[in-house]
Amino acid sequence: MSSYLIRRLIGTVPVILVISLLVFAFVHLLPGDPARLVAGPDATPQDVANVRQSLGLDRPLWEQYAVFLGNAVQGDFGISLKTRRPVIEEIGERLMPTFWLTVVSMVWATVAGLLIGVLSAVRRGRWQDYTGMLVAVSGISFPSFWLGLLLIDAFSVQLGWLPTGGYGTWQHFVMPAFTLGLGVAAVMARFTRSAFADIAREDYVRTARAKGVPERLVVWKHTLRNALVPVITMVGLQFGFLLGGSIVVETVFSWPGLGRLLVDSVSYRDYPVIQAEILLFSIEFILINLAVDVLYALANPEIRYK
Amino acid sequence: MTACALAALAAIPATASARTLVVGVQDNLTGLDPTNINDTLSQTSLRTVYQGLFGFDRDMKLVPLLAERFEASDDATEYTFHLRRGVKFHDGTDFDAEAVKVNIERLANPENRLSRRSLVSMVDRVEVVDPATVKVVLKEPFGAFPNNLAHPGAMMISPAAIAKHGKDIGRNPVGTGAFKFKRWAADTFEVVRNEDYWKPDLPKVDGVTIRSVPENGSRVAMLQAGEAQFITPLPPEMVTVAERNADLEVVKRPSIVGWYVAMNTLKKPFDDVRVRRALNYAVNKQAYCKVVENGFCDPLDSPLPSLLRFHQAQEPYAFDLAKAKALLAEAGYPNGFETEMFGKNNTTAMRAMQFLQQQFAQVGVKVAVTPLEAGVEAQRIWSVAKPEDATVKMQFAGWSSSTGDADWALRPLLASTSFPPAMFNVAYYRNEAVDKAIQSAIGTADADKRAGFYAEAQKLIWQDAPWVFLGTNQLLTAQSKNLNGVYMLPDRGFSLEEAAFTN
């Protein structure tokens, strides 16, 4: 297992290199001159030239890439064009807020999704199933933007229980985590339900029942454990998406996170920040994939890696 | 007795009466070095910490700040500034003539590559006459120089702090303002009261926190929930929501942001002045204000918004479709023509362009609206090297003269030396008499003479109509009723120095 892990980790190096090249190329192919945007709407050409020079944007592209890569290896992602602070600081400041928001959202969404999914599968065709799936469908189709504003109006403006936005205490987490997790919980519920239903039709489940294994054990041990494999994949994917894609929720709740930083950076052509963020997201996805593969093995002893 | 009570009051730590003003804004700050930033929000936020030799009052009029008065030579090449005495920077060092010299020379030095350098690039040398007097000699006449020094880009930084922090001065601001810098992280900028502030009885709040809340609805909710006491901007569609709340007050203030459509005068059919005038007659400016700005707007009556220095009202192009059609027919376009309009891709610009499309259609002019994302706009409009290569036909745009002076409103947009990529004359407008007036006006420090030149320039530009003149939008903000002394400046900045809570 550990040699497998090491091989997988080494295997990610060329992938990350290719990603870095693609990211660099894409970002620099975006139309528009960042120096002009940085210099501001009423800057003179001389101002723009100053900015371009001070940011190193007057150098040939390959040279900029070489510098970028060389520095990145040493953990230096340059200076943000917008704020002129080190990118690493800029991202570092926003990494933990997004990470914790994602974790809290994932945890409640996974637990709730699993419970609703299993309940619906076990009580298929009955009211628990219908209710569960109704909630799930609403969860998927509810725009998080609108939901967020509704929550703010109800719990902050009318009731005054929770802060409208920002980051700091546990109260700050309630509404954003609920909004962000709702879609995931819904997907998870539907996924669990169908995975569970598929497994429940398998021969070994029938055999278990025929052997007189108590229903509770059939559900939790034989069925759920196997149904978990596709669900884990789902959790992994959703986790990756949330880490990079909580843009709407971060905007509505003024959450100082990576999603908002990315939007700001793109509109500002803040090359170094965009590059570093996309690289970070790619690496996150690779690591999550790896974690998912390892979790498979833990969930299902049939799967073994060499 | 009184002294005793005051001392007792002063001894009370930040408790009961301790109030920090929280301001909700739309964007993040981009930096804390005033000489190296370009956005109004950062600049105006830094006015809590920094001050210049001059500033602007709430009507965008020049007011003395760290300088008490100045004298200028007739040819506008030599300025002597008499400085306020006894002012100290937050680090305890003195503000004096030497500090002014260090600051202006730092900004003017091309090697420092500071983005606001153009404010003082005409400076030849700075001489310290005595600790309270400084003389600035210019390479060429520049009549708007004190206005340039009132721009936030020319605010005074502690020379000791510059020496200590070097390039990191953009993270460690030290000025003479009413508040001292405390913290800047991600989306929050915090300052605390300067106990030794030189203006008596100010500041009245313990500190200010400026928080970025990009989503309009969330920003309004923040105010409703009492988490902020002042928000800007208040989107026009939220005005009724805010007005329904008895604890809130909606404030409307005039701006110096002028909106217009530049027509490329080098291209057919816009090379014909009759066509350009026809389009001015074809737009109902009142309707423009209603549709695009929800009524919070005034039609332009000059290329200069009315609060700018040297503004002079012109005879309006009244809404008159018959006249517009007649002019078009006279110019050889009885059935109108087809053209294209560029503009930004935000909601307001889109709404404006669609409105104009409908207006122009009434006289047979079919406009294809092309919204441009900022980067694309930079490429298509601002980076065109030769005028004849320009693809722009019409551009919907807005401009705010950040020095409050007519110069920065006319020269960059309408002087023939300002064709892109040099500056922003997208109309590619060239009128030698206008060029001469703009140049002469900057060649003297005599306000009356300058007024005369600018009156001439405004009249000619209005007649030539290189733009479809639209309107100036009002600035909308909302605040708690118990907050006083906070107001918007016409350039979209805000003044927080006199903020006070009534209960």
Contacts between the chains, C-beta under 8 A, distances in Angstrom:
chain1	res1	chain2	res2	distance
A	30	B	375	5.8
A	31	B	373	7.9
A	31	B	375	4.8
A	31	B	376	4.8
A	31	B	378	7.8
A	31	B	379	5.0
A	32	B	373	7.7
A	32	B	374	6.4
A	32	B	375	2.1
A	32	B	376	6.2
A	32	B	377	7.6
A	32	B	378	4.6
A	32	B	379	5.7
A	33	B	375	7.6
A	33	B	378	5.1
A	33	B	379	7.1
A	33	B	382	7.9
A	33	B	383	6.4
A	36	B	378	4.8
A	36	B	382	6.1
A	36	B	383	7.6
A	37	B	374	6.2
A	37	B	375	7.1
A	37	B	378	6.5
A	38	B	38	7.6
A	38	B	115	7.6
A	39	B	38	6.3
A	39	B	115	5.5
A	40	B	37	7.9
A	40	B	38	2.5
A	40	B	39	6.5
A	40	B	115	6.9
A	41	B	38	7.3
A	42	B	38	7.5
A	42	B	399	8.0
A	42	B	402	6.2
A	42	B	408	7.3
A	42	B	412	6.7
A	42	B	424	7.9
A	43	B	38	6.3
A	43	B	115	6.4
A	43	B	118	7.5
A	44	B	118	4.6
A	44	B	422	7.9
A	44	B	423	6.8
A	45	B	421	6.1
A	45	B	422	5.6
A	45	B	423	7.5
A	46	B	117	7.2
A	46	B	118	6.4
A	46	B	121	7.2
A	47	B	115	5.2
A	47	B	116	7.6
A	47	B	117	6.5
A	47	B	118	5.7
A	50	B	110	7.3
A	50	B	113	4.3
A	50	B	114	7.4
A	50	B	115	6.5
A	50	B	117	6.6
A	51	B	113	7.3
A	51	B	115	5.8
A	53	B	113	6.4
A	54	B	113	4.3
A	82	B	30	5.2
A	82	B	31	7.9
A	83	B	28	7.8
A	83	B	29	7.8
A	83	B	30	5.6
A	83	B	31	5.6
A	84	B	31	5.7
A	84	B	33	8.0
A	84	B	36	7.3
A	84	B	170	5.9
A	85	B	171	7.1
A	93	B	185	5.9
A	93	B	186	5.0
A	94	B	186	5.9
A	97	B	186	8.0
A	148	B	218	7.9
A	149	B	215	8.0
A	149	B	217	4.8
A	149	B	218	7.3
A	149	B	221	7.6
A	152	B	217	7.4
A	152	B	218	6.3
A	152	B	221	4.7
A	153	B	221	6.5
A	156	B	221	5.8
A	156	B	224	7.9
A	156	B	225	4.5
A	156	B	227	7.9
A	157	B	221	5.3
A	157	B	224	4.6
A	157	B	225	5.3
A	160	B	225	6.5
A	160	B	226	8.0
A	163	B	225	7.5
A	163	B	227	6.3
A	164	B	218	5.9
A	164	B	221	4.6
A	164	B	222	4.6
A	164	B	225	5.2
A	164	B	227	5.8
A	165	B	213	6.3
A	165	B	218	5.5
A	165	B	222	6.7
A	166	B	211	7.2
A	166	B	227	8.0
A	251	B	214	5.6
A	251	B	215	5.1
A	251	B	218	7.9
A	252	B	215	5.2
A	252	B	217	7.6
A	252	B	218	5.7
A	253	B	218	6.9
A	254	B	187	6.7
A	254	B	211	7.0
A	254	B	212	7.0
A	254	B	213	4.5
A	254	B	214	7.3
A	254	B	215	7.2
A	254	B	218	5.9
A	254	B	222	7.8
A	256	B	185	7.7
A	256	B	186	3.8
A	256	B	187	4.9
A	256	B	188	7.7
A	260	B	187	7.8
A	260	B	214	7.3
A	264	B	27	8.0
A	264	B	28	6.5
A	267	B	374	6.4
A	269	B	374	7.8
A	269	B	375	5.8
